[in-house]
Amino acid sequence: MRSRGRWGVQLRLTVLAALVVGLGLVVGGAAVATLVRDDLTGDAEELARQRAESAVPLFADGVPAALPELVQVVGRDGAVVASNSGLGGTRLLALWPDADAVTGTSRLPDGERCAVAGVPGTVAGRPVAVYAAASLDHVEDGVSATVHAMAVVVPLLLIAVTLVSWLLVGRALRPIEAIRRQVSEITGSRLDRRVPEPPTDDEVGKLARTMNAMLARMQADHDRQQRFAADAAHELRSPLAAIRARLEIGLAHPDRTDWVRLAQDVHREGARLSGLTDELLALARADDAPDPTGWVDLDEIVLGEIESVRSRGTVEVHLSPFSAVRLLGSPGGLGRVVRNLLDNAERHARSTVTAGLWLDRDGFAELVVSDDGPGVPEPDRDHVFDRFFRVQPARARQDGGAGLGLAIVRDIVERHGGGVWLADSPAGASFHVRLPVTARPTVAGD
């Protein structure tokens, strides 16, 4: 059953090739037979014309006693003046040669087909037409020989074309069948498998490379989802385990438990659990379908998020430099980018957070959020945008976040066609975001 589709394609292509070539051979054979017939008939007409022209001088002084073979003289009134004994009194050709020779076909009294040519002449001063005939038997023989040769050659060529087509199509489909077998064995747990890539750069080679690239993306997404599920389960287990442990202790010793403090501890762990859940939902939406995109005033989003930070009064927020920027994007997604960067800076700043926004010379929007905190150690700079990653001092649960905020920033920025990185700075951390202004984003999370 698996190979039936491949053989079906091979058979259909082979039959199609045989039909096309067979039709071409039949049409070509008919054309060859026609050309042979026309060529031999033309030769016979030329022979008849030469016979007629060579006979004209014989009638200058009158009709000779013996006429050349297959020669006939016809008067102006249409009467046969003289005729070879093999022609009888039947006129060979009705056409009259006024100035040039005329040609045609006729039948001899015995029924034989012949080519006839007539030329003008005179007999004792009277205008006449001198006709001569040439047999066409060799024409039929030549056409018959051609047809018989084609009857042998055409089937042999058709068989050869069919066999060659079958072999070539089978060879061309062999890599596709290998790709199909390999793909049929790939499952969700074996995404590391790849289809064989032929060394050629044709359509099959491009198909194999495209499928391998697709499988690599699927494997990367699968591995990322597995890591995400494992990290999420680990992060969710910690607050749940803390809540359960405190409640079990309280229930085991109800008379010695400070229920108010226990409620505060449970409330704090519940808040941390709620925040982690919100971050996970935000990250899932960032990976999901895009929000409607349109023109967004990024400067207004930045000012709105800065006001929220200033209202909490934990740090001072400065703008330097700052200018209006309008681009295509998702308001919700870009708002979360600014919010997460400001929240991260607020969490680690000693006293001051600085935000800047401007357009560079290349037509990109530049957003910079810096803080005067302890900064990020050099070994950790390549991992700050990884999911669930936290710089070591931030791992204290009351201070550090869930480790998802910067990962969400990177996902949303990249889906807008931009980039984000941690730049070198004299003190603290400085996060740079670069977004295209005119290019429409592919996907934007909220």
C-alpha positions as CSV (number, residue, x, y, z in Angstrom):
1,M,0.0,0.0,0.0
2,R,2.8,2.4,0.8
3,S,4.5,1.9,-2.6
4,R,1.3,2.1,-4.6
5,G,1.2,5.9,-4.7
6,R,4.8,6.0,-6.0
7,W,4.2,3.3,-8.7
8,G,1.0,5.1,-9.6
9,V,2.9,8.3,-10.3
10,Q,5.6,6.4,-12.1
11,L,3.1,4.6,-14.2
12,R,1.1,7.7,-15.0
13,L,4.2,9.7,-16.0
14,T,5.5,6.8,-18.1
15,V,2.2,6.3,-19.9
16,L,2.0,10.1,-20.5
17,A,5.5,10.1,-22.0
18,A,4.7,7.1,-24.2
19,L,1.5,8.7,-25.4
20,V,3.2,12.0,-26.2
21,V,6.2,10.4,-27.9
22,G,3.9,7.9,-29.7
23,L,1.7,10.6,-31.1
24,G,4.8,12.5,-32.2
25,L,6.2,9.5,-33.9
26,V,2.9,8.8,-35.7
27,V,2.5,12.4,-36.8
28,G,6.2,12.4,-37.9
29,G,5.8,9.2,-39.8
30,A,2.8,10.5,-41.6
31,A,4.7,13.6,-42.5
32,V,7.7,11.6,-43.7
33,A,5.4,9.4,-45.9
34,T,3.8,12.5,-47.3
35,L,7.2,14.0,-48.1
36,V,8.4,10.8,-49.8
37,R,5.2,10.7,-51.9
38,D,5.5,14.4,-52.9
39,D,9.2,14.1,-53.6
40,L,8.8,10.9,-55.8
41,T,5.8,12.4,-57.6
42,G,7.8,15.5,-58.3
43,D,10.6,13.4,-59.8
44,A,8.1,11.6,-62.0
45,E,6.6,14.9,-63.2
46,E,10.1,16.2,-64.0
47,L,10.9,13.1,-65.9
48,A,7.6,13.4,-67.9
49,R,8.4,17.1,-68.6
50,Q,11.9,16.2,-69.9
51,R,10.3,13.5,-72.2
52,A,7.8,16.0,-73.6
53,E,10.4,18.7,-74.2
54,S,12.8,16.2,-75.9
55,A,9.9,15.1,-78.2
56,V,8.9,18.6,-79.4
57,P,11.7,18.9,-82.1
58,L,10.5,15.6,-83.6
59,F,7.2,17.2,-84.7
60,A,8.6,20.3,-86.4
61,D,8.2,18.9,-90.0
62,G,5.2,16.7,-89.2
63,V,4.2,13.7,-87.2
64,P,6.9,11.0,-87.4
65,A,6.0,7.5,-88.2
66,A,7.1,6.2,-84.7
67,L,6.4,8.2,-81.6
68,P,8.6,8.0,-78.4
69,E,7.2,5.9,-75.6
70,L,4.3,7.4,-73.6
71,V,4.1,10.5,-75.8
72,Q,0.9,12.1,-77.1
73,V,0.2,15.1,-79.4
74,V,-3.0,17.0,-79.0
75,G,-4.3,19.7,-81.3
76,R,-5.7,23.1,-80.4
77,D,-9.3,21.7,-80.9
78,G,-8.6,19.0,-78.3
79,A,-8.3,16.2,-80.8
80,V,-5.5,13.7,-80.4
81,V,-3.2,14.2,-83.4
82,A,-0.8,11.4,-82.6
83,S,-0.3,9.0,-79.8
84,N,2.0,6.2,-78.8
85,S,0.4,2.8,-79.1
86,G,0.5,2.3,-75.4
87,L,-1.7,5.4,-74.8
88,G,-4.4,4.9,-77.3
89,G,-6.7,7.7,-78.3
90,T,-7.5,8.9,-74.8
91,R,-6.2,12.4,-74.0
92,L,-3.7,12.3,-71.1
93,L,-4.3,15.7,-69.6
94,A,-7.0,18.3,-70.1
95,L,-4.7,21.2,-69.3
96,W,-3.3,23.2,-72.2
97,P,0.2,24.5,-72.0
98,D,0.0,28.1,-73.5
99,A,3.5,29.2,-72.6
100,D,4.8,27.1,-69.8
101,A,4.7,23.4,-69.1
102,V,1.7,21.9,-67.2
103,T,1.8,18.9,-65.0
104,G,-0.7,16.5,-63.5
105,T,-1.6,12.9,-62.9
106,S,-3.6,10.5,-65.1
107,R,-4.2,6.8,-65.8
108,L,-3.1,4.8,-68.7
109,P,-5.5,2.6,-70.6
110,D,-4.3,-0.4,-68.6
111,G,-5.1,1.5,-65.3
112,E,-1.6,2.4,-64.3
113,R,-1.3,5.8,-62.6
114,C,1.3,8.1,-64.2
115,A,2.6,11.6,-64.0
116,V,1.9,13.7,-67.1
117,A,3.6,16.9,-68.3
118,G,2.6,19.0,-71.3
119,V,4.6,21.5,-73.2
120,P,3.7,23.8,-76.2
121,G,4.9,22.8,-79.7
122,T,4.0,22.9,-83.4
123,V,3.3,20.3,-86.1
124,A,3.7,21.7,-89.6
125,G,3.1,25.2,-88.3
126,R,0.0,24.4,-86.3
127,P,0.1,24.9,-82.5
128,V,-0.1,21.6,-80.5
129,A,0.5,20.3,-77.0
130,V,3.0,17.6,-76.6
131,Y,2.3,15.4,-73.6
132,A,4.5,12.7,-72.0
133,A,3.8,10.3,-69.2
134,A,6.0,8.7,-66.5
135,S,4.9,5.8,-64.3
136,L,4.1,6.4,-60.6
137,D,4.5,2.8,-59.6
138,H,7.8,3.5,-57.9
139,V,6.0,6.3,-55.9
140,E,3.7,3.8,-54.3
141,D,6.6,1.4,-53.8
142,G,8.6,4.1,-52.1
143,V,5.6,5.2,-49.9
144,S,4.9,1.5,-49.0
145,A,8.5,0.9,-48.1
146,T,8.5,4.0,-45.9
147,V,5.3,3.0,-44.2
148,H,6.6,-0.5,-43.5
149,A,9.9,0.9,-42.1
150,M,8.0,3.2,-39.9
151,A,5.8,0.3,-38.7
152,V,8.9,-1.4,-37.4
153,V,10.8,1.7,-36.2
154,V,8.0,3.4,-34.4
155,P,7.1,0.5,-32.0
156,L,10.7,-0.1,-31.3
157,L,11.3,3.6,-30.5
158,L,8.1,3.7,-28.4
159,I,9.2,0.7,-26.4
160,A,12.6,2.2,-25.8
161,V,11.1,5.5,-24.8
162,T,8.7,3.7,-22.4
163,L,11.5,1.8,-20.7
164,V,13.7,4.8,-20.4
165,S,10.9,6.9,-19.1
166,W,10.0,4.2,-16.5
167,L,13.6,4.0,-15.3
168,L,14.2,7.8,-15.2
169,V,10.9,8.5,-13.4
170,G,11.6,5.7,-11.0
171,R,15.0,7.1,-10.3
172,A,13.6,10.6,-9.9
173,L,11.0,9.4,-7.5
174,R,13.4,7.2,-5.4
175,P,14.6,10.2,-3.3
176,I,11.0,11.3,-2.7
177,E,10.1,7.8,-1.5
178,A,13.1,7.8,0.8
179,I,11.9,11.1,2.2
180,R,8.4,9.8,2.6
181,R,9.6,6.7,4.5
182,Q,11.7,8.8,6.8
183,V,9.0,11.3,7.5
184,S,6.5,8.4,8.3
185,E,8.9,7.3,11.0
186,I,9.3,10.7,12.6
187,T,7.1,11.1,15.8
188,G,6.9,13.7,18.5
189,S,9.6,11.8,20.4
190,R,11.9,11.5,17.4
191,L,12.1,15.0,16.0
192,D,15.9,14.7,15.8
193,R,15.5,12.5,12.7
194,R,16.2,14.1,9.3
195,V,15.2,13.2,5.8
196,P,18.0,12.2,3.4
197,E,19.3,15.1,1.3
198,P,20.3,14.3,-2.3
199,P,23.5,16.0,-3.5
200,T,21.7,17.7,-6.4
201,D,20.3,21.2,-6.3
202,D,17.1,20.4,-8.1
203,E,13.5,20.5,-6.8
204,V,13.9,17.2,-4.8
205,G,17.0,18.5,-3.1
206,K,15.3,21.8,-2.2
207,L,12.3,19.9,-0.9
208,A,14.6,17.7,1.3
209,R,16.5,20.8,2.7
210,T,13.2,22.6,3.3
211,M,11.8,19.7,5.2
212,N,14.9,19.3,7.3
213,A,14.7,23.0,8.1
214,M,11.1,22.6,9.1
215,L,12.0,19.6,11.2
216,A,14.8,21.6,12.9
217,R,12.3,24.3,13.8
218,M,9.8,21.8,15.1
219,Q,12.5,20.2,17.2
220,A,13.6,23.6,18.5
221,D,10.0,24.5,19.4
222,H,9.4,21.1,20.9
223,D,12.6,21.3,23.0
224,R,11.7,24.8,24.1
225,Q,8.2,23.8,25.1
226,Q,9.5,20.9,27.1
227,R,12.0,23.1,28.9
228,F,9.2,25.7,29.4
229,A,6.9,23.0,30.9
230,A,9.6,21.7,33.2
231,D,10.7,25.2,34.3
232,A,7.1,26.3,34.8
233,A,6.3,23.2,36.8
234,H,9.4,23.8,39.0
235,E,8.5,27.4,39.5
236,L,4.9,26.7,40.4
237,R,5.9,23.8,42.7
238,S,7.9,26.1,45.0
239,P,5.1,28.5,46.2
240,L,2.6,25.6,46.3
241,A,4.9,23.6,48.4
242,A,5.6,26.5,50.7
243,I,1.8,27.1,51.2
244,R,1.2,23.4,51.8
245,A,4.0,23.1,54.3
246,R,2.9,26.1,56.3
247,L,-0.7,25.0,56.4
248,E,0.3,21.4,57.4
249,I,2.3,22.8,60.3
250,G,-0.5,25.1,61.3
251,L,-3.0,22.3,61.2
252,A,-0.7,19.9,63.2
253,H,-0.2,22.5,65.9
254,P,-3.3,24.7,65.8
255,D,-2.9,26.0,69.4
256,R,0.7,27.1,68.9
257,T,0.2,28.6,65.4
258,D,0.1,32.4,64.7
259,W,-2.7,32.3,62.3
260,V,-2.4,35.9,61.3
261,R,1.2,35.5,60.4
262,L,0.4,32.2,58.6
263,A,-2.3,34.0,56.6
264,Q,0.2,36.7,55.7
265,D,2.7,34.1,54.6
266,V,0.1,32.2,52.5
267,H,-1.1,35.5,51.1
268,R,2.5,36.4,50.1
269,E,3.1,33.0,48.4
270,G,-0.3,33.3,46.7
271,A,0.6,36.7,45.3
272,R,3.8,35.3,44.0
273,L,1.9,32.4,42.5
274,S,-0.5,34.8,40.9
275,G,2.2,36.9,39.5
276,L,4.0,33.8,38.1
277,T,0.7,32.7,36.5
278,D,0.2,36.1,34.9
279,E,3.7,36.0,33.5
280,L,3.1,32.5,32.1
281,L,-0.2,33.6,30.5
282,A,1.6,36.7,29.0
283,L,4.3,34.5,27.6
284,A,1.8,32.1,26.1
285,R,-0.1,35.0,24.5
286,A,3.2,36.3,23.1
287,D,3.7,32.9,21.4
288,D,0.1,32.8,20.2
289,A,-1.8,34.5,17.4
290,P,-0.9,38.1,16.6
291,D,-2.9,41.1,17.9
292,P,-4.2,43.5,15.3
293,T,-1.4,45.9,14.4
294,G,-1.5,49.5,13.5
295,W,0.2,52.8,14.0
296,V,1.3,53.2,17.7
297,D,2.7,56.2,19.4
298,L,5.5,54.6,21.3
299,D,6.4,57.8,23.2
300,E,2.9,57.9,24.7
301,I,3.2,54.3,25.9
302,V,6.6,55.1,27.5
303,L,5.2,58.2,29.3
304,G,2.2,56.2,30.5
305,E,4.3,53.4,32.0
306,I,6.7,55.9,33.5
307,E,3.9,57.6,35.3
308,S,2.9,54.3,36.8
309,V,6.4,53.8,38.2
310,R,6.5,57.3,39.5
311,S,3.2,56.9,41.3
312,R,4.7,54.1,43.4
313,G,7.5,56.4,44.6
314,T,10.1,53.7,44.9
315,V,12.6,55.2,42.5
316,E,13.1,58.4,40.5
317,V,12.6,58.2,36.7
318,H,14.4,60.5,34.3
319,L,13.9,61.0,30.5
320,S,17.0,61.5,28.6
321,P,16.9,61.8,25.6
322,F,13.3,61.6,24.6
323,S,11.4,62.3,21.3
324,A,8.1,61.3,19.7
325,V,8.2,58.0,17.8
326,R,5.4,56.5,15.8
327,L,5.6,53.0,14.4
328,L,3.6,49.9,13.2
329,G,3.0,47.5,16.0
330,S,0.8,46.1,18.7
331,P,-0.1,48.6,21.5
332,G,-0.5,45.8,24.0
333,G,2.7,44.0,23.1
334,L,4.8,47.2,23.0
335,G,3.2,48.3,26.3
336,R,4.3,45.1,27.9
337,V,7.9,45.6,26.6
338,V,8.1,49.0,28.2
339,R,6.4,47.8,31.4
340,N,8.7,44.8,31.9
341,L,11.8,46.8,31.3
342,L,10.8,49.5,33.7
343,D,9.7,46.9,36.3
344,N,13.1,45.2,36.0
345,A,14.9,48.4,36.3
346,E,12.8,49.5,39.3
347,R,13.4,46.1,41.0
348,H,17.2,46.5,40.8
349,A,17.8,50.2,40.9
350,R,19.2,51.9,44.0
351,S,17.4,55.2,43.4
352,T,17.2,56.2,39.8
353,V,15.9,54.8,36.5
354,T,16.6,56.5,33.2
355,A,14.5,56.0,30.0
356,G,15.3,57.3,26.5
357,L,13.5,57.1,23.2
358,W,14.5,58.5,19.8
359,L,14.8,57.8,16.1
360,D,18.2,56.9,14.7
361,R,19.5,57.8,11.3
362,D,18.6,54.4,9.9
363,G,14.9,54.9,10.6
364,F,14.8,52.6,13.7
365,A,13.3,53.5,17.0
366,E,15.7,53.2,19.9
367,L,14.4,52.6,23.4
368,V,16.9,52.5,26.3
369,V,16.0,51.7,30.0
370,S,18.9,52.0,32.5
371,D,19.2,51.7,36.3
372,D,21.9,52.5,38.8
373,G,21.7,49.1,40.5
374,P,24.4,46.4,40.8
375,G,24.2,45.5,37.1
376,V,24.5,42.1,35.6
377,P,27.7,40.0,35.9
378,E,29.5,39.3,32.7
379,P,28.9,35.5,32.7
380,D,25.1,36.1,33.0
381,R,24.7,38.7,30.2
382,D,24.1,36.0,27.6
383,H,21.3,34.4,29.7
384,V,19.3,37.3,31.1
385,F,16.7,36.9,28.3
386,D,16.3,33.2,28.8
387,R,13.0,32.0,30.4
388,F,13.1,31.5,34.1
389,F,16.6,32.8,34.4
390,R,17.4,35.1,37.3
391,V,20.7,36.7,38.2
392,Q,22.0,35.1,41.4
393,P,21.4,38.0,43.8
394,A,17.8,38.2,42.6
395,R,17.0,34.6,43.5
396,A,15.7,35.6,46.8
397,R,11.9,35.1,46.3
398,Q,10.9,38.3,47.9
399,D,13.0,40.4,45.6
400,G,13.4,38.5,42.4
401,G,10.7,38.1,39.7
402,A,9.7,34.9,38.0
403,G,12.5,35.2,35.4
404,L,10.0,35.7,32.6
405,G,9.8,39.4,32.1
406,L,12.9,39.8,29.9
407,A,12.1,36.7,28.0
408,I,8.7,38.2,27.1
409,V,10.4,41.4,26.1
410,R,12.7,39.5,23.7
411,D,9.8,37.5,22.2
412,I,7.7,40.5,21.5
413,V,10.5,42.6,20.2
414,E,11.7,39.9,17.8
415,R,8.1,39.4,16.5
416,H,8.1,43.1,15.7
417,G,11.2,42.6,13.6
418,G,13.5,44.2,16.1
419,G,16.2,43.3,18.6
420,V,17.0,43.7,22.3
421,W,20.3,43.4,24.1
422,L,22.1,44.3,27.4
423,A,24.6,47.0,26.6
424,D,27.8,47.9,28.5
425,S,27.3,50.7,31.0
426,P,29.6,52.3,33.7
427,A,27.1,51.3,36.5
428,G,23.9,49.3,36.7
429,A,22.2,47.7,33.7
430,S,21.3,49.3,30.4
431,F,18.8,47.5,28.1
432,H,18.5,48.6,24.5
433,V,15.5,47.9,22.2
434,R,15.7,48.6,18.5
435,L,12.5,48.5,16.5
436,P,11.8,49.1,12.8
437,V,9.4,52.0,12.2
438,T,8.0,51.2,8.7
439,A,8.2,47.3,8.6
440,R,5.0,45.6,9.6
441,P,5.5,43.0,12.4
442,T,4.7,39.4,11.8
443,V,3.3,38.5,15.3
444,A,2.9,40.6,18.4
445,G,2.0,39.3,21.8
446,D,-0.1,41.1,24.3
